[in-house]
Amino acid sequence: MLQAFLRLFRRVPSEHRAVLAAVTRMTGLRPNDPGMYLAAFRRKVKSDANQRSANMRYERLEYLGDAVLGVLMAEYLYEKYPNGDEGYLTSMRSKVVSRKALNRIAEKMGIPKWMDQGRNRNGQASSVPGNTLEALVGAVYLDRGWNAARYLVHRRMLDPYVNFNQVETEIISYKSFLIEHVQKKKQRFQFDVVDDQGHDKNRFTVAFVLDDVEVATGTGQSKKNAEEAAARAACKTLKIGTATRSRRR
């Protein structure tokens, strides 16, 4: 096995050997097709005519990995919570596969260190680490099969890096949570854009209004982000913020 592994690395250009060694450490699996894993990290190889071709391979792996991850996440939760109802399992899955959660897992696995940082547009924090993680799942599935993908997701991602007790009470969208809360109480509400210019044309300010009373405001680089910020501030003002738990035991 060791000799086969060494022969594999000798076929790989020296500039890519470090990332493949890192992939082996992250996944606990030895690559059969190095190019598949290099594609997951947007690395250009001989078969790529240009960087655009490498990007296309990455995006296809990301698409596939997203689907594989969703099924394996559902399987994991189904087995972990035998008495969990559909609502609880669906809520938990959406939290764990959210962009924020996948970014967090990717960072703990050390993925950002090996990414092509030039792909992080505008120099801003984005969902790229989580996307690369999805591409890696897709690469393992194609290269090693379903059981290997299950091992990666269940044993190398979820078991060591996800605190499910914490996830259970985590709120992914404060806006959704707040709307659900006020609708149950049959209260009137709205999100009003109070400033879409100001000193910075790329920032919005939104107010959350409850029964004709302004409760809180929030700002963001988009209307959506500003609404989320306003909802979070409103939850704090109204002293709500513990997610309702569905039946699980």
C-alpha positions in Angstrom: 0.0 0.0 0.0 2.8 2.4 0.9 4.6 1.7 -2.4 1.4 2.3 -4.3 0.9 5.6 -2.5 4.4 6.7 -3.3 4.0 5.8 -6.9 0.8 7.8 -7.0 2.7 10.9 -5.6 5.5 10.5 -8.1 2.9 11.0 -10.9 1.8 14.3 -9.4 3.6 17.5 -10.1 5.6 18.7 -7.1 3.6 21.8 -6.7 0.5 19.7 -6.0 1.9 17.1 -3.7 1.4 19.1 -0.5 -2.3 19.7 -1.1 -2.8 15.9 -1.9 -1.0 15.0 1.3 -3.4 17.4 3.2 -6.4 15.8 1.5 -5.3 12.4 2.8 -5.0 13.8 6.3 -8.4 15.5 6.1 -10.3 12.6 4.7 -8.4 9.6 6.0 -8.5 8.2 2.5 -5.8 7.8 -0.2 -6.7 9.3 -3.6 -7.0 7.0 -6.6 -7.4 9.9 -9.1 -5.3 12.9 -7.8 -6.8 15.1 -10.5 -10.2 14.7 -9.0 -9.1 16.2 -5.7 -7.0 18.9 -7.3 -10.2 20.0 -9.1 -12.0 20.2 -5.7 -9.4 22.9 -4.8 -9.6 24.6 -8.2 -6.1 23.5 -9.1 -5.3 23.5 -12.8 -3.9 20.3 -14.2 -2.6 19.1 -17.7 -6.1 18.2 -18.9 -7.4 21.7 -18.3 -7.0 24.0 -21.3 -7.2 27.0 -19.0 -8.4 28.1 -15.5 -11.9 28.4 -16.7 -11.9 24.6 -17.4 -10.6 24.0 -13.9 -13.3 26.2 -12.5 -15.9 24.2 -14.4 -14.7 21.0 -13.0 -14.8 22.5 -9.5 -18.3 23.7 -9.9 -19.5 20.3 -11.1 -17.9 18.6 -8.1 -19.5 21.2 -5.8 -22.9 20.4 -7.4 -22.5 16.7 -6.9 -21.0 17.0 -3.4 -24.0 19.2 -2.3 -26.4 16.4 -3.3 -24.3 13.6 -1.7 -23.8 15.6 1.5 -27.6 16.2 1.8 -28.4 12.5 1.6 -25.6 11.4 4.0 -26.6 14.1 6.4 -30.2 12.9 6.4 -29.0 9.3 6.9 -26.8 10.4 9.8 -29.6 12.3 11.6 -32.1 9.4 10.9 -29.8 7.0 12.7 -28.8 9.4 15.5 -32.3 10.5 16.5 -34.6 7.4 16.1 -37.5 9.2 17.6 -37.0 12.5 15.9 -40.1 13.7 13.9 -39.8 15.0 10.3 -39.9 18.6 11.4 -37.0 18.2 13.8 -34.9 16.2 11.4 -35.5 18.7 8.6 -34.6 21.6 10.8 -31.4 20.0 12.0 -30.3 19.1 8.5 -30.9 22.6 7.2 -28.8 24.0 10.1 -25.8 21.6 9.6 -25.7 22.1 5.8 -26.1 25.9 5.9 -23.4 28.0 4.5 -22.3 29.2 7.9 -22.1 25.7 9.3 -20.2 24.2 6.3 -17.8 27.1 6.4 -17.1 26.4 10.1 -16.5 22.7 9.4 -14.3 23.4 6.5 -12.2 25.8 8.6 -11.8 23.2 11.4 -10.7 20.7 8.8 -8.0 23.1 7.5 -9.5 23.5 4.0 -8.9 27.3 3.6 -5.2 26.9 3.9 -5.2 24.9 0.6 -7.8 26.8 -1.4 -7.0 29.0 -4.3 -7.4 32.3 -2.4 -7.8 34.2 -5.7 -11.3 32.7 -6.0 -12.5 34.6 -3.0 -14.1 37.5 -4.8 -13.8 41.1 -3.7 -11.5 40.0 -0.9 -14.6 39.5 1.4 -15.6 36.6 3.6 -17.8 34.3 1.6 -19.1 30.8 1.5 -16.1 29.5 -0.5 -14.7 27.2 2.2 -18.0 25.4 2.5 -18.3 25.2 -1.2 -14.8 23.6 -1.4 -15.8 21.1 1.2 -18.8 20.1 -0.9 -16.5 19.7 -3.9 -14.3 17.5 -1.8 -17.2 15.3 -0.9 -18.1 15.1 -4.6 -14.5 14.1 -5.4 -14.4 11.4 -2.8 -17.7 10.0 -4.0 -16.5 9.8 -7.6 -13.1 8.5 -6.8 -13.8 6.1 -3.9 -17.5 5.4 -4.0 -20.5 5.7 -1.7 -19.0 4.0 1.4 -15.9 6.2 1.3 -18.1 9.4 1.0 -20.2 8.1 4.0 -17.0 7.6 6.0 -15.8 11.2 5.2 -19.1 12.8 6.0 -20.1 10.8 9.1 -16.7 10.1 10.7 -14.3 12.8 9.5 -16.8 15.8 9.4 -19.8 15.3 11.6 -18.5 13.2 14.5 -15.5 15.4 15.3 -16.6 18.9 14.3 -20.4 19.3 14.9 -21.8 19.8 18.4 -25.4 18.7 17.8 -26.6 19.9 21.2 -25.5 23.3 20.2 -26.9 23.0 16.7 -30.3 22.1 18.2 -30.8 25.6 19.7 -28.9 27.6 17.0 -30.9 30.1 14.9 -29.8 30.2 11.2 -32.2 32.9 10.2 -33.3 35.5 12.8 -35.8 36.9 10.3 -37.5 33.6 9.8 -37.5 33.0 13.5 -38.9 36.4 14.3 -41.6 36.2 11.7 -42.7 32.8 13.0 -42.8 34.2 16.6 -44.9 37.3 15.8 -47.3 35.4 13.5 -48.1 33.0 16.3 -49.1 36.0 18.4 -51.1 37.4 15.5 -49.2 40.7 15.6 -48.7 43.0 12.6 -45.2 43.6 11.4 -43.2 44.9 8.5 -39.6 45.5 7.5 -39.2 49.1 6.2 -36.2 50.4 4.3 -35.4 53.7 6.0 -32.1 54.5 4.2 -30.7 53.0 1.0 -28.2 55.7 0.3 -26.6 57.6 3.2 -22.9 58.1 3.0 -22.4 54.7 1.4 -24.5 53.8 -1.6 -23.8 50.1 -1.0 -25.4 50.0 2.5 -29.0 49.7 3.5 -30.8 50.5 6.8 -33.9 48.6 7.6 -36.3 49.0 10.5 -38.5 46.2 12.0 -41.9 47.6 12.9 -44.3 45.7 15.2 -47.9 46.9 15.6 -46.9 50.3 14.2 -44.0 50.7 16.6 -40.3 50.6 15.5 -38.6 48.0 17.5 -35.1 47.9 16.0 -33.0 48.7 13.0 -30.2 47.0 11.1 -27.7 47.8 8.4 -26.2 45.6 5.6 -24.7 45.7 2.2 -27.9 44.4 0.8 -31.6 44.7 1.7 -31.6 41.0 2.7 -28.6 41.4 5.1 -30.1 44.6 6.6 -33.4 42.8 7.3 -31.5 39.9 9.0 -29.6 42.4 11.1 -32.8 44.2 12.1 -34.5 40.9 12.9 -31.5 39.9 15.1 -31.6 43.3 16.9 -35.4 43.0 17.3 -35.1 39.5 18.9 -32.6 40.9 21.4 -35.0 43.9 22.2 -38.0 41.5 22.6 -35.9 39.1 24.6 -36.6 36.1 22.3 -34.0 33.9 20.7 -34.3 30.3 21.9 -35.3 28.1 19.0 -38.4 26.0 19.6 -37.5 22.3 19.6 -39.5 19.7 17.8 -39.9 16.2 19.3 -36.7 14.1 19.0 -36.7 11.6 21.8 
